[in-house]
Amino acid sequence: QVQLVESGGGSVQAGGSLRLSCAASGRTFSSYHMGWFRQAPGKEREFVGRISWRGGTTSYADSVKGRFTISRDNAKNTVYLQMNSLKPEDTAVYYCAATSVLATGQNLYDYWGQGTQVTVSS
């Protein structure tokens, strides 16, 4: 079992930055690949990006590529989502999730955090 807790959400103006953190506890964090997803009001939850268990491989949705960066610190059992050049359309609840299979499909993620709200105003 892995418990995930996101933090760092908040309100920011367009063009600003936020860094989300996802702290993990329970089973060995470093053995899991990690993903970030988001769900905007009235929309389906969507893939944002993912990072491999060692941090050597990352992948991003086209909508955030070049603006968002995922990193992890296995010594701290934490994964990060650095969000720059934020846009109003980035407003959503952001979730981190853990998987044993490097993937983008939500159904392949075994453990989920409770989410943190990010609001970007124009």
Backbone as CSV, one residue per row, in Angstrom:
resi,resn,N_x,N_y,N_z,CA_x,CA_y,CA_z,C_x,C_y,C_z
1,GLN,0.837,-1.188,0.000,0.000,0.000,0.000,0.874,1.240,0.000
2,VAL,0.490,2.230,-0.804,1.202,3.501,-0.871,0.198,4.611,-0.608
3,GLN,0.534,5.497,0.294,-0.299,6.668,0.558,0.367,7.884,-0.073
4,LEU,-0.443,8.677,-0.769,0.064,9.852,-1.487,-0.673,11.096,-1.017
5,VAL,0.077,12.143,-0.746,-0.517,13.402,-0.302,0.074,14.540,-1.118
6,GLU,-0.784,15.222,-1.869,-0.344,16.366,-2.669,-0.400,17.641,-1.838
7,SER,0.449,18.585,-2.206,0.430,19.909,-1.589,0.989,20.912,-2.578
8,GLY,0.819,22.193,-2.249,1.401,23.242,-3.086,0.429,23.928,-4.014
9,GLY,-0.812,23.470,-4.032,-1.787,24.129,-4.882,-2.134,25.525,-4.360
10,GLY,-2.848,26.248,-5.188,-3.250,27.590,-4.777,-3.740,28.385,-5.963
11,SER,-3.820,29.696,-5.753,-4.281,30.603,-6.800,-3.111,31.434,-7.301
12,VAL,-3.055,31.611,-8.605,-1.957,32.357,-9.218,-2.494,33.054,-10.468
13,GLN,-1.855,34.133,-10.842,-2.253,34.820,-12.070,-1.603,34.158,-13.279
14,ALA,-2.231,34.345,-14.414,-1.685,33.800,-15.657,-0.246,34.268,-15.848
15,GLY,0.587,33.335,-16.279,2.006,33.616,-16.438,2.836,33.274,-15.216
16,GLY,2.174,32.995,-14.127,2.875,32.674,-12.892,3.294,31.219,-12.825
17,SER,3.853,30.861,-11.664,4.374,29.510,-11.459,3.889,28.944,-10.135
18,LEU,3.812,27.643,-10.086,3.549,26.905,-8.855,4.337,25.611,-8.901
19,ARG,4.699,25.122,-7.736,5.309,23.801,-7.652,4.471,22.932,-6.739
20,LEU,3.961,21.853,-7.276,3.217,20.883,-6.505,4.161,19.792,-6.007
21,SER,3.859,19.312,-4.822,4.611,18.199,-4.244,3.659,17.052,-3.972
22,CYS,4.189,15.864,-4.036,3.422,14.661,-3.716,4.304,13.803,-2.818
23,ALA,3.933,13.724,-1.557,4.701,12.948,-0.584,4.111,11.561,-0.459
24,ALA,4.978,10.565,-0.478,4.537,9.183,-0.434,4.969,8.518,0.853
25,SER,4.152,7.616,1.332,4.507,6.801,2.482,3.978,5.399,2.236
26,GLY,4.477,4.453,3.005,4.045,3.082,2.822,5.113,2.261,2.126
27,ARG,4.711,1.507,1.125,5.639,0.622,0.439,6.691,1.435,-0.319
28,THR,7.718,0.789,-0.773,8.885,1.437,-1.341,8.508,2.367,-2.491
29,PHE,8.625,3.653,-2.224,8.262,4.671,-3.205,9.113,4.557,-4.450
30,SER,10.387,4.316,-4.255,11.318,4.349,-5.391,11.080,3.249,-6.398
31,SER,10.254,2.280,-6.076,9.985,1.198,-7.021,8.806,1.514,-7.939
32,TYR,8.167,2.655,-7.719,6.987,3.019,-8.503,7.292,4.141,-9.482
33,HIS,6.717,4.014,-10.667,6.656,5.142,-11.579,5.530,6.058,-11.090
34,MET,5.680,7.351,-11.323,4.709,8.307,-10.808,4.113,9.144,-11.920
35,GLY,2.845,9.453,-11.772,2.185,10.284,-12.760,1.448,11.432,-12.105
36,TRP,1.214,12.465,-12.908,0.362,13.578,-12.508,-0.816,13.644,-13.485
37,PHE,-1.988,13.862,-12.924,-3.209,14.000,-13.701,-3.936,15.245,-13.206
38,ARG,-4.907,15.701,-13.971,-5.700,16.836,-13.530,-7.133,16.692,-14.020
39,GLN,-8.031,17.324,-13.280,-9.438,17.313,-13.649,-9.998,18.711,-13.488
40,ALA,-10.380,19.286,-14.607,-11.003,20.611,-14.610,-12.500,20.454,-14.395
41,PRO,-13.165,21.504,-13.918,-14.608,21.425,-13.691,-15.359,21.015,-14.951
42,GLY,-16.199,20.002,-14.819,-17.011,19.556,-15.932,-16.287,18.738,-16.975
43,LYS,-15.034,18.394,-16.700,-14.245,17.634,-17.687,-13.738,16.331,-17.090
44,GLU,-13.310,15.447,-17.980,-12.727,14.190,-17.552,-11.327,14.438,-16.991
45,ARG,-10.917,13.568,-16.095,-9.546,13.648,-15.612,-8.599,13.285,-16.753
46,GLU,-7.506,14.026,-16.867,-6.588,13.820,-17.975,-5.148,13.696,-17.507
47,PHE,-4.368,13.025,-18.319,-2.944,12.833,-18.061,-2.198,14.152,-18.231
48,VAL,-1.288,14.431,-17.299,-0.428,15.616,-17.386,1.004,15.203,-17.717
49,GLY,1.525,14.247,-16.957,2.891,13.799,-17.196,3.241,12.647,-16.279
50,ARG,4.372,12.033,-16.536,4.812,10.907,-15.718,6.325,10.859,-15.661
51,ILE,6.830,10.149,-14.658,8.271,10.007,-14.490,8.553,8.585,-14.071
52,SER,9.625,8.030,-14.593,9.993,6.663,-14.269,10.537,6.570,-12.855
53,TRP,10.678,5.350,-12.376,11.018,5.155,-10.968,12.377,5.722,-10.604
54,ARG,13.301,5.749,-11.544,14.602,6.353,-11.259,14.666,7.825,-11.644
55,GLY,13.628,8.288,-12.313,13.626,9.680,-12.748,14.292,9.918,-14.082
56,GLY,14.705,8.853,-14.761,15.439,9.022,-16.004,14.566,9.273,-17.222
57,THR,13.297,8.970,-17.107,12.381,9.111,-18.248,11.159,9.908,-17.829
58,THR,10.841,10.919,-18.607,9.633,11.691,-18.370,8.834,11.787,-19.668
59,SER,7.560,12.039,-19.506,6.676,12.202,-20.657,5.581,13.180,-20.257
60,TYR,5.145,14.017,-21.214,4.176,15.053,-20.905,3.064,15.106,-21.943
61,ALA,1.915,15.564,-21.496,0.838,15.875,-22.431,1.267,17.070,-23.283
62,ASP,0.793,17.108,-24.507,1.157,18.211,-25.409,0.766,19.563,-24.829
63,SER,-0.321,19.592,-24.078,-0.838,20.858,-23.562,0.081,21.500,-22.519
64,VAL,0.971,20.717,-21.928,1.852,21.262,-20.890,3.329,21.158,-21.252
65,LYS,3.629,20.521,-22.358,5.016,20.313,-22.758,5.735,21.648,-22.897
66,GLY,6.914,21.734,-22.297,7.692,22.960,-22.333,7.369,23.927,-21.217
67,ARG,6.283,23.696,-20.510,5.888,24.566,-19.395,5.966,23.847,-18.049
68,PHE,5.669,22.558,-18.038,5.641,21.773,-16.805,6.835,20.824,-16.784
69,THR,7.361,20.591,-15.576,8.466,19.656,-15.404,8.212,18.778,-14.191
70,ILE,8.354,17.480,-14.384,8.208,16.529,-13.283,9.596,16.080,-12.854
71,SER,9.783,16.005,-11.546,11.024,15.489,-10.982,10.686,14.691,-9.730
72,ARG,11.664,13.980,-9.229,11.419,13.197,-8.011,12.701,13.129,-7.191
73,ASP,12.492,12.974,-5.903,13.594,12.795,-4.965,13.264,11.540,-4.165
74,ASN,13.856,10.438,-4.550,13.515,9.165,-3.898,13.984,9.137,-2.434
75,ALA,14.995,9.895,-2.119,15.455,9.949,-0.736,14.418,10.619,0.162
76,LYS,13.606,11.499,-0.435,12.566,12.199,0.322,11.180,11.627,0.060
77,ASN,11.118,10.567,-0.750,9.824,9.960,-1.091,8.845,10.997,-1.648
78,THR,9.343,11.854,-2.515,8.526,12.952,-3.025,8.709,13.111,-4.530
79,VAL,7.601,13.410,-5.195,7.627,13.762,-6.605,7.062,15.169,-6.742
80,TYR,7.605,15.898,-7.705,7.250,17.301,-7.875,6.689,17.562,-9.268
81,LEU,5.851,18.587,-9.335,5.368,19.085,-10.615,5.597,20.592,-10.633
82,GLN,6.617,21.017,-11.360,6.897,22.439,-11.505,6.090,22.964,-12.677
83,MET,5.257,23.954,-12.417,4.372,24.499,-13.448,4.721,25.960,-13.687
84,ASN,5.170,26.250,-14.882,5.522,27.616,-15.270,4.596,28.116,-16.370
85,SER,4.601,29.421,-16.568,3.781,30.033,-17.625,2.344,29.526,-17.567
86,LEU,1.792,29.551,-16.384,0.449,29.004,-16.187,-0.602,29.792,-16.954
87,LYS,-1.608,29.054,-17.415,-2.712,29.621,-18.188,-4.023,29.345,-17.454
88,PRO,-5.041,30.138,-17.699,-6.340,29.864,-17.056,-6.839,28.445,-17.334
89,GLU,-6.522,27.902,-18.487,-6.977,26.549,-18.808,-6.234,25.464,-18.033
90,ASP,-5.235,25.853,-17.267,-4.559,24.901,-16.375,-5.311,24.742,-15.048
91,THR,-6.341,25.537,-14.848,-7.139,25.437,-13.621,-7.767,24.056,-13.518
92,ALA,-7.504,23.385,-12.403,-7.972,22.014,-12.218,-7.570,21.540,-10.837
93,VAL,-8.116,20.387,-10.463,-7.587,19.653,-9.324,-6.501,18.728,-9.859
94,TYR,-5.338,18.788,-9.255,-4.190,18.009,-9.701,-3.973,16.829,-8.757
95,TYR,-3.777,15.665,-9.360,-3.591,14.427,-8.612,-2.252,13.796,-8.966
96,CYS,-1.595,13.231,-7.967,-0.469,12.366,-8.266,-0.925,10.918,-8.087
97,ALA,-0.231,10.032,-8.778,-0.605,8.624,-8.745,0.634,7.771,-8.953
98,ALA,0.558,6.542,-8.465,1.690,5.622,-8.536,1.304,4.367,-9.313
99,THR,2.246,3.878,-10.088,2.016,2.684,-10.889,3.279,1.842,-10.965
100,SER,3.085,0.552,-11.130,4.227,-0.348,-11.323,4.533,-0.524,-12.803
101,VAL,3.677,0.068,-13.658,3.843,-0.043,-15.109,3.979,1.358,-15.676
102,LEU,5.064,1.650,-16.332,5.266,2.988,-16.895,4.217,3.231,-17.966
103,ALA,3.267,4.106,-17.675,2.107,4.240,-18.553,1.474,5.610,-18.405
104,THR,0.587,5.915,-19.359,-0.193,7.142,-19.268,-1.647,6.860,-18.928
105,GLY,-2.092,5.644,-19.115,-3.473,5.295,-18.861,-3.810,5.296,-17.385
106,GLN,-4.866,6.011,-17.033,-5.236,6.132,-15.624,-5.542,4.789,-14.994
107,ASN,-6.099,3.888,-15.762,-6.500,2.599,-15.202,-5.300,1.749,-14.790
108,LEU,-4.103,2.156,-15.198,-2.902,1.411,-14.840,-2.251,1.944,-13.570
109,TYR,-2.818,2.985,-12.995,-2.273,3.549,-11.766,-3.002,2.945,-10.572
110,ASP,-2.202,2.503,-9.603,-2.763,1.740,-8.487,-3.138,2.607,-7.292
111,TYR,-2.391,3.670,-7.089,-2.584,4.491,-5.897,-2.712,5.952,-6.308
112,TRP,-3.616,6.664,-5.611,-3.919,8.043,-5.948,-3.920,8.908,-4.697
113,GLY,-3.509,10.152,-4.876,-3.656,11.128,-3.808,-5.047,11.729,-3.837
114,GLN,-5.291,12.640,-2.904,-6.622,13.235,-2.774,-6.805,14.450,-3.664
115,GLY,-5.711,14.961,-4.215,-5.790,16.088,-5.128,-5.531,17.420,-4.456
116,THR,-5.049,18.367,-5.235,-4.839,19.731,-4.758,-5.311,20.692,-5.844
117,GLN,-5.996,21.746,-5.424,-6.619,22.667,-6.368,-5.599,23.696,-6.863
118,VAL,-5.589,23.897,-8.167,-4.801,24.957,-8.794,-5.766,25.848,-9.567
119,THR,-5.733,27.133,-9.266,-6.596,28.088,-9.944,-5.738,29.181,-10.572
120,VAL,-5.908,29.358,-11.878,-5.136,30.362,-12.603,-6.102,31.413,-13.132
121,SER,-5.891,32.647,-12.707,-6.780,33.730,-13.130,-6.132,34.544,-14.252
122,SER,-6.979,35.088,-15.099,-6.466,35.858,-16.250,-6.275,37.324,-15.885
